[in-house]
Amino acid sequence: MSARVDTVAFFDALAAEMNAHPERYELLGAADMVAEVVMTRPEGDFRVRLAFEGLGCSGVTEVEGDGAPDCDFRLVGPLAAWQAMFADIAANGRATGRYTINSLALLGTEIACVGDDPMGLDKFSRFNQSLQEFFDGARQVPVGA
């Protein structure tokens, strides 16, 4: 069974993969951040809040309305950009080149990292390798269209 990337089930599967393999995160160190992933779609945006503590993901919650008020930063982009990143991960075992979340967010042409608090935005820079490893867990999660 495969999961669409714009579902809580998909992010729950990524969290389960992360939590089952803390050894992948030991070299990266503990992460303490709350991120919101926003996938823009014609039928309405999909938003999910991801909480990270230590070497794991402590919470995945779908967000209604204007977003999670307690997030450190938001990663916002069209569903197609997110699908392309996860397709690259499935094809290569990890995001490559311009499909890494760091490249996508720094270029800002597909996915933007936004937030109101400079300290919160800084967490994207400090913990983006942990976040990328979290997303790279999609290599173990069958992705549907």
N, C-alpha and C positions, 0 to 999 in steps of 0.2 A: 504494500500500500504506500502511496506517495502523498506528500503533503504540499499544498500550495504555499508559497513563501509568504503570502499575505494572510496568514492564519496564526492564531495563538498556538495551535497544535504543532506547527513547524518550529516556533521559538521554544516551546516546551521540549521538543525533541533536541534542539540545540543545547538547552540548559541541562537536560539529562546526560547528553554526551559530555559536556564540560564537567559536570559533577561526578561522572564515572571515571574521569581521567585527570585528577588534580596534578599528577606528575608532569603533564604537559605545560603546566602553568608555574611550576616551582621556580624555574630559571627566570621567568618574567616577574615574579614577585606578587605579592598580594595586591588586589585591585579593590578600591572602594569608590564606586561610582554608581549613579543612576542615569541611564541613557534612555532616550525615547527614540524609537525608530518610527518614522512616518513615511508610508508609501502612498504617494498621491495616485488616485484612480478616478476615472470619470464618475463612477457610481458612489464616490465618497472615499475619503482617506482611511487607510488602515493605520492605526497607531498602537504600538505595544511598548510598555515600560519594562525595562530590563534592569534589575538591581543586582549588583555584583558586590560580594564581600569575600575577602580572603582569596582563596583559590577557586571560588565557585560562583555560580549564579544562584542567588537566594530568592529570586522572584521574577515571574513573567506574568504581566497583567495587561489585558487589552484596555486601552484608554478611550473613553468616549469624549466627545466634545472638542474643546480647544487644546487639550493636552494635559500632561501630568505636571502639576505645579511644582513638584519637588525634584524634577530632573535636573541634572547638571548641564546637559546639552541634548540637543535633538539632531538626529541625522535625517534630513528631509530630501526626498527625491522621488521621481516617478517610479511606479511599479516596474516598468521595463528596465530601468537601470539596476534595480535590486535583483531582478530575475537574471540579468546578464552577469552580475557579480556571482550569484550562486551557481549559474551554469558554468562559469569559469572554474569555480571551486570543484564542482562535480567532475569536470573534464580533466583537471590538473592535480587534484588532491589538495589544493590550496589556491588562494587568489594569486594571480600573477599580474605583473606589470601595472597597467592602469586600472585593473580591477580590484586592487587592494582598497580597503576603506580609507586608508591614509591618502592614497593618490586621488581617489574619487572626491573626498572631502576637501583636500587642499586645492585641487583644480576648481572645485565648486561648480563645474558645468553640468554635472549629473546629480550629484548628491552634495548637499551643503550641511556643514556643521554649524548650528546656530544655538544661541542661548543669550540670556540676559546678564549672567554673572561671569566676569572674567575668570574667577577661580574655578567655576564649574566648567567653562570652556577649556581651561588648562588641563582638566582631567582627561579630555579626549587625547591630548598630546601625550600625557604621562602614561595612560593606560591603553593606547591604541593597539599595541601588540597583543595584549590580552583580549581585547575586543576582536581583533582579526582572528586570533586563534579560536575564539568562540564562534565566529562566522564560518571559519574553515571547518568546523565540526559538521558542516553540511555535507562534507564528503561521505559521511556515514548515514545521512538522512536522505531517503529517496525524495526527490523534488518533482512535483507535478506542475503542470501548466497553470 
